[in-house]
Protein backbone atom coordinates (compact mmCIF):
# COMPACT_ATOMS: atom_id res chain seq x y z
CA UNK A 1 0.00 0.00 0.00
CA UNK A 2 1.34 3.42 -0.95
CA UNK A 3 2.18 5.71 2.00
CA UNK A 4 0.28 8.89 2.69
CA UNK A 5 3.29 10.77 4.06
CA UNK A 6 6.09 11.54 1.60
CA UNK A 7 9.04 12.92 3.61
CA UNK A 8 12.21 14.37 2.13
CA UNK A 9 15.08 16.38 3.52
CA UNK A 10 15.22 19.73 1.76
CA UNK A 11 19.02 19.97 1.92
CA UNK A 12 22.09 17.76 2.01
CA UNK A 13 23.48 16.32 5.27
CA UNK A 14 25.97 19.18 5.74
CA UNK A 15 23.41 21.93 5.12
CA UNK A 16 20.60 23.49 7.14
CA UNK A 17 17.96 21.15 8.61
CA UNK A 18 14.48 21.11 7.08
CA UNK A 19 12.20 18.11 6.56
CA UNK A 20 9.36 18.54 4.07
CA UNK A 21 6.50 16.06 4.39
CA UNK A 22 4.08 16.13 1.47
CA UNK A 23 0.72 14.35 1.63
CA UNK A 24 0.08 11.96 -1.25
CA UNK A 25 -2.75 13.11 -3.54
CA UNK A 26 -3.34 16.21 -1.39
CA UNK A 27 -2.30 19.83 -1.76
CA UNK A 28 -0.90 19.87 1.74
CA UNK A 29 2.46 19.49 3.48
CA UNK A 30 4.12 19.86 6.87
CA UNK A 31 7.56 21.32 7.51
CA UNK A 32 9.86 20.31 10.33
CA UNK A 33 12.48 23.01 10.92
CA UNK A 34 13.03 26.02 8.71
CA UNK A 35 16.69 26.27 7.81
CA UNK A 36 17.54 27.27 4.25
CA UNK A 37 14.40 26.38 2.25
CA UNK A 38 15.45 27.97 -1.04
CA UNK A 39 15.39 24.54 -2.69
CA UNK A 40 11.65 24.31 -2.11
CA UNK A 41 9.52 25.69 -4.92
CA UNK A 42 6.92 28.35 -4.21
CA UNK A 43 4.27 25.77 -5.01
CA UNK A 44 5.65 23.40 -2.38
CA UNK A 45 5.91 26.10 0.27
CA UNK A 46 2.33 27.23 -0.26
CA UNK A 47 1.16 23.70 0.53
CA UNK A 48 2.54 23.96 4.07
CA UNK A 49 -0.22 24.17 6.66
CA UNK A 50 1.89 23.62 9.80
CA UNK A 51 5.55 24.27 10.59
CA UNK A 52 7.34 22.68 13.56
CA UNK A 53 10.52 24.40 14.73
CA UNK A 54 12.85 22.41 16.97
CA UNK A 55 14.52 25.62 18.23
CA UNK A 56 15.45 29.02 16.88
CA UNK A 57 19.15 28.70 16.25
CA UNK A 58 19.70 30.41 12.90
CA UNK A 59 20.30 27.24 10.89
CA UNK A 60 16.88 25.95 11.97
CA UNK A 61 14.82 29.11 11.57
CA UNK A 62 16.34 31.41 8.94
CA UNK A 63 14.00 30.04 6.26
CA UNK A 64 10.94 31.46 8.00
CA UNK A 65 11.34 34.71 6.07
CA UNK A 66 10.83 32.92 2.75
CA UNK A 67 7.64 31.29 4.02
CA UNK A 68 6.39 34.63 5.27
CA UNK A 69 7.24 36.37 1.99
CA UNK A 70 5.32 33.86 -0.11
CA UNK A 71 2.27 33.78 2.16
CA UNK A 72 1.76 37.54 2.31
CA UNK A 73 -1.36 38.69 0.55
CA UNK A 74 -2.86 35.22 0.40
CA UNK A 75 -5.96 33.82 2.04
CA UNK A 76 -4.06 31.42 4.26
CA UNK A 77 -3.32 30.45 7.84
CA UNK A 78 0.09 29.12 8.77
CA UNK A 79 0.39 27.31 12.10
CA UNK A 80 3.79 27.36 13.79
CA UNK A 81 5.13 25.54 16.85
CA UNK A 82 8.35 26.06 18.78
CA UNK A 83 9.94 25.70 22.23
CA UNK A 84 10.17 28.12 25.14
CA UNK A 85 11.00 31.61 23.91
CA UNK A 86 9.59 30.94 20.44
CA UNK A 87 6.93 33.66 20.49
CA UNK A 88 9.41 36.33 21.51
CA UNK A 89 11.84 35.27 18.76
CA UNK A 90 9.08 35.13 16.16
CA UNK A 91 7.88 38.59 17.10
CA UNK A 92 11.43 39.88 16.78
CA UNK A 93 11.44 38.74 13.16
CA UNK A 94 8.03 40.27 12.50
CA UNK A 95 9.04 43.60 14.06
CA UNK A 96 12.05 43.81 11.74
CA UNK A 97 9.83 44.78 8.78
CA UNK A 98 7.69 47.80 7.93
CA UNK A 99 4.03 46.81 7.41
CA UNK A 100 2.52 50.17 6.43
CA UNK A 101 1.00 48.92 3.15
CA UNK A 102 -0.66 45.70 4.28
CA UNK A 103 -4.05 47.44 4.58
CA UNK A 104 -4.26 47.25 0.78
CA UNK A 105 -3.88 43.46 0.58
CA UNK A 106 -6.95 41.81 -0.82
CA UNK A 107 -6.68 38.57 1.14
CA UNK A 108 -5.92 38.12 4.84
CA UNK A 109 -2.98 36.08 6.04
CA UNK A 110 -2.59 34.87 9.62
CA UNK A 111 0.11 33.23 11.66
CA UNK A 112 -1.11 31.04 14.51
CA UNK A 113 1.96 30.40 16.67
CA UNK A 114 2.30 28.13 19.69
CA UNK A 115 5.08 28.05 22.27
CA UNK A 116 5.64 24.79 24.14
CA UNK A 117 6.98 24.58 27.68
CA UNK A 118 7.00 21.68 30.13
CA UNK A 119 3.65 22.74 31.56
CA UNK A 120 1.66 24.39 28.82
CA UNK A 121 1.12 25.48 25.22
CA UNK A 122 0.67 29.21 24.69
CA UNK A 123 -0.94 30.12 21.35
CA UNK A 124 -0.95 33.60 19.86
CA UNK A 125 -2.52 34.95 16.66
CA UNK A 126 -0.74 37.37 14.31
CA UNK A 127 -2.85 38.91 11.54
CA UNK A 128 -1.21 40.58 8.58
CA UNK A 129 -3.98 43.17 8.44
CA UNK A 130 -3.06 44.15 12.02
CA UNK A 131 0.61 44.50 11.04
CA UNK A 132 1.28 41.25 12.92
CA UNK A 133 0.75 42.95 16.27
CA UNK A 134 -0.91 40.39 18.56
CA UNK A 135 -4.03 41.30 20.49
CA UNK A 136 -3.21 41.97 24.13
CA UNK A 137 -4.56 39.41 26.56
CA UNK A 138 -5.85 37.09 23.82
CA UNK A 139 -3.37 34.21 24.24
CA UNK A 140 -4.86 30.74 24.42
CA UNK A 141 -3.43 28.46 27.10
CA UNK A 142 -3.72 24.72 27.39
CA UNK A 143 -1.77 22.02 29.23
CA UNK A 144 1.08 20.41 27.30
CA UNK A 145 0.60 16.65 27.37
CA UNK A 146 2.80 15.73 24.42
CA UNK A 147 0.37 16.31 21.54
CA UNK A 148 0.71 19.38 19.32
CA UNK A 149 -1.66 18.56 16.48
CA UNK A 150 -4.51 16.05 16.52
CA UNK A 151 -6.69 15.38 13.49
CA UNK A 152 -8.76 12.30 12.66
CA UNK A 153 -6.12 11.13 10.17
CA UNK A 154 -2.87 12.25 11.84
CA UNK A 155 -1.18 13.26 15.04
CA UNK A 156 2.00 15.21 15.78
CA UNK A 157 3.65 14.61 19.16
CA UNK A 158 6.59 16.49 20.63
CA UNK A 159 9.01 16.10 23.51
CA UNK A 160 11.32 18.72 25.02
CA UNK A 161 14.98 17.76 24.67
CA UNK A 162 18.16 19.28 26.06
CA UNK A 163 20.41 21.17 23.63
CA UNK A 164 21.74 23.57 26.22
CA UNK A 165 18.42 25.25 25.45
CA UNK A 166 14.98 23.63 25.08
CA UNK A 167 14.73 21.84 21.74
CA UNK A 168 11.73 19.92 20.42
CA UNK A 169 11.79 16.44 18.93
CA UNK A 170 8.77 15.38 16.86
CA UNK A 171 6.84 12.37 15.62
CA UNK A 172 4.14 12.32 12.94
CA UNK A 173 1.79 9.36 12.82
CA UNK A 174 -1.51 8.29 11.30
CA UNK A 175 -3.78 6.05 13.43
CA UNK A 176 -4.43 3.68 10.55
CA UNK A 177 -3.64 3.77 6.85
CA UNK A 178 -6.61 3.59 4.48
CA UNK A 179 -5.83 2.55 0.93
CA UNK A 180 -8.17 2.35 -2.07
CA UNK A 181 -8.37 -0.98 -3.87
CA UNK A 182 -8.16 0.09 -7.51
CA UNK A 183 -9.34 -3.29 -8.82
CA UNK A 184 -12.45 -3.13 -6.66
CA UNK A 185 -13.05 0.47 -7.72
CA UNK A 186 -12.92 -0.57 -11.38
CA UNK A 187 -15.19 -3.52 -10.71
CA UNK A 188 -17.86 -1.12 -9.46
CA UNK A 189 -17.19 1.14 -12.46
CA UNK A 190 -16.46 4.10 -10.20
CA UNK A 191 -14.15 6.96 -11.16
CA UNK A 192 -11.26 8.08 -8.98
CA UNK A 193 -11.24 11.66 -7.77
CA UNK A 194 -11.54 14.00 -4.78
CA UNK A 195 -14.52 12.06 -3.45
CA UNK A 196 -12.12 9.32 -2.32
CA UNK A 197 -10.43 11.79 0.03
CA UNK A 198 -13.87 12.61 1.47
CA UNK A 199 -14.54 8.88 1.82
CA UNK A 200 -11.33 8.37 3.79
CA UNK A 201 -12.11 11.36 5.99
CA UNK A 202 -15.55 9.93 6.77
CA UNK A 203 -13.89 6.66 7.79
CA UNK A 204 -11.28 8.43 9.94
CA UNK A 205 -14.12 10.34 11.60
CA UNK A 206 -15.98 7.05 12.19
CA UNK A 207 -19.17 8.36 10.66
CA UNK A 208 -22.37 6.32 10.57
CA UNK A 209 -21.93 3.32 8.19
CA UNK A 210 -25.39 4.11 6.79
CA UNK A 211 -24.25 7.52 5.55
CA UNK A 212 -24.76 7.76 1.81
CA UNK A 213 -21.69 8.66 -0.26
CA UNK A 214 -22.26 10.12 -3.71
CA UNK A 215 -19.72 8.51 -6.08
CA UNK A 216 -18.96 9.37 -9.75
CA UNK A 217 -19.45 6.54 -12.25
CA UNK A 218 -17.46 5.54 -15.30
CA UNK A 219 -20.53 4.20 -17.09
CA UNK A 220 -22.19 6.44 -17.95
CA UNK A 221 -19.34 8.98 -17.77
CA UNK A 222 -20.18 11.83 -15.44
CA UNK A 223 -22.97 9.90 -13.76
CA UNK A 224 -23.46 9.61 -9.98
CA UNK A 225 -24.49 6.73 -7.73
CA UNK A 226 -25.10 6.60 -3.99
CA UNK A 227 -23.46 3.96 -1.77
CA UNK A 228 -23.58 3.22 1.94
CA UNK A 229 -20.35 4.25 3.66
CA UNK A 230 -20.13 0.81 5.26
CA UNK A 231 -20.42 -0.94 1.89
CA UNK A 232 -17.69 1.20 0.35
CA UNK A 233 -15.43 0.64 3.34
CA UNK A 234 -15.80 -3.10 2.98
CA UNK A 235 -15.76 -3.15 -0.81
CA UNK A 236 -13.03 -0.79 -1.98
CA UNK A 237 -10.79 0.05 1.01
CA UNK A 238 -8.02 -1.82 2.76
CA UNK A 239 -6.52 -0.81 6.09
CA UNK A 240 -3.05 -1.34 7.48
CA UNK A 241 -1.10 0.02 10.45
CA UNK A 242 -0.54 3.75 10.19
CA UNK A 243 2.75 5.23 9.02
CA UNK A 244 5.03 6.96 11.58
CA UNK A 245 7.88 9.41 11.04
CA UNK A 246 10.34 10.68 13.65
CA UNK A 247 12.40 13.88 13.51
CA UNK A 248 15.23 14.38 16.01
CA UNK A 249 17.92 17.02 15.85
CA UNK A 250 20.23 19.00 18.13
CA UNK A 251 19.99 16.86 21.24
CA UNK A 252 22.68 16.17 23.81
CA UNK A 253 23.67 12.52 23.97
CA UNK A 254 22.93 11.91 27.64
CA UNK A 255 20.68 9.24 29.11
CA UNK A 256 17.67 11.46 29.77
CA UNK A 257 17.54 12.60 26.15
CA UNK A 258 18.02 9.03 24.92
CA UNK A 259 15.09 7.81 26.99
CA UNK A 260 12.83 10.65 25.90
CA UNK A 261 13.71 10.27 22.22
CA UNK A 262 13.17 6.50 22.21
CA UNK A 263 9.76 6.88 23.81
CA UNK A 264 8.75 9.45 21.18
CA UNK A 265 9.93 7.66 18.03
CA UNK A 266 9.45 4.03 19.03
CA UNK A 267 8.62 1.75 16.06
CA UNK A 268 8.80 4.61 13.56
CA UNK A 269 8.74 3.58 9.92
CA UNK A 270 11.26 6.30 9.08
CA UNK A 271 13.42 8.23 11.51
CA UNK A 272 15.32 11.37 10.54
CA UNK A 273 18.03 11.85 13.13
CA UNK A 274 21.00 14.16 13.43
CA UNK A 275 24.52 12.73 13.45
CA UNK A 276 26.62 15.80 14.08
CA UNK A 277 29.90 14.21 15.19
CA UNK A 278 31.91 11.05 14.71
CA UNK A 279 32.30 8.69 17.65
CA UNK A 280 35.93 9.64 18.37
CA UNK A 281 34.85 13.26 18.78
CA UNK A 282 32.30 12.47 21.47
CA UNK A 283 33.87 15.15 23.71
CA UNK A 284 32.96 17.77 21.08
CA UNK A 285 29.45 16.37 20.79
CA UNK A 286 29.06 16.59 24.56
CA UNK A 287 30.28 20.18 24.75
CA UNK A 288 28.01 21.26 21.90
CA UNK A 289 24.94 19.23 23.00
CA UNK A 290 24.77 17.07 19.87
CA UNK A 291 24.60 13.36 19.03
CA UNK A 292 27.42 11.29 17.62
CA UNK A 293 26.92 8.85 14.76
CA UNK A 294 27.14 5.98 17.23
CA UNK A 295 24.49 7.46 19.48
CA UNK A 296 22.18 8.05 16.52
CA UNK A 297 22.50 4.40 15.47
CA UNK A 298 22.02 3.19 19.04
CA UNK A 299 18.87 5.27 19.53
CA UNK A 300 17.42 4.04 16.22
CA UNK A 301 18.08 0.42 17.24
CA UNK A 302 16.61 0.73 20.75
CA UNK A 303 13.53 2.44 19.32
CA UNK A 304 12.99 -0.38 16.81
CA UNK A 305 12.71 1.92 13.82
CA UNK A 306 12.38 0.29 10.41
CA UNK A 307 14.52 2.83 8.57
CA UNK A 308 16.61 5.85 9.48
CA UNK A 309 18.22 8.74 7.62
CA UNK A 310 21.10 10.74 9.06
CA UNK A 311 21.47 14.49 8.60
CA UNK A 312 23.00 17.63 10.16
CA UNK A 313 26.65 16.55 9.88
CA UNK A 314 29.30 18.90 11.21
CA UNK A 315 31.16 20.62 8.33
CA UNK A 316 34.45 19.42 9.85
CA UNK A 317 33.65 16.05 8.21
CA UNK A 318 33.07 17.35 4.69
CA UNK A 319 35.01 14.41 3.21
CA UNK A 320 33.82 11.80 5.72
CA UNK A 321 30.08 11.44 5.13
CA UNK A 322 30.32 7.71 4.42
CA UNK A 323 32.36 7.16 7.58
CA UNK A 324 29.61 8.84 9.62
CA UNK A 325 27.01 6.59 8.01
CA UNK A 326 29.16 3.51 8.62
CA UNK A 327 29.62 4.32 12.31
CA UNK A 328 25.86 4.73 12.73
CA UNK A 329 25.22 1.49 10.82
CA UNK A 330 27.61 -0.47 13.02
CA UNK A 331 25.97 0.87 16.17
CA UNK A 332 22.50 0.16 14.79
CA UNK A 333 23.47 -3.42 13.94
CA UNK A 334 25.14 -3.97 17.31
CA UNK A 335 22.25 -2.70 19.43
CA UNK A 336 19.59 -4.35 17.24
CA UNK A 337 20.90 -7.77 18.31
CA UNK A 338 21.74 -7.42 22.02
CA UNK A 339 21.64 -11.17 22.68
CA UNK A 340 24.60 -11.67 20.35
CA UNK A 341 26.80 -9.62 22.65
CA UNK A 342 26.03 -11.20 26.00
Protein Blocks (a to p, Z undefined) as FASTA:
>chain_A
ZZfbdcddfbdfklccddddddehiacdddehjadfklpcfklmmmpmbdcdfblcfklm
mmmmmmmmmmgopacdddddddehklmmmmmmmmmpccklmmmpmbdcddddddddfkbc
cdddddfkloopacehiaccdddehiabdcfkbccddddddehiacdddddddfbdcddd
fklmmmnopaedjklmmmmmmmmnopafkbccddddfbdghiacdddfklmmmmmgccdd
dddddddehiafbfklmmmmmmmmgoiabdcdddfbcfklmmmmmmnopacfklmmmmmm
mnopabdcdehiafklmmmmmmmmmmmmmmmmmmmmmmlmZZ
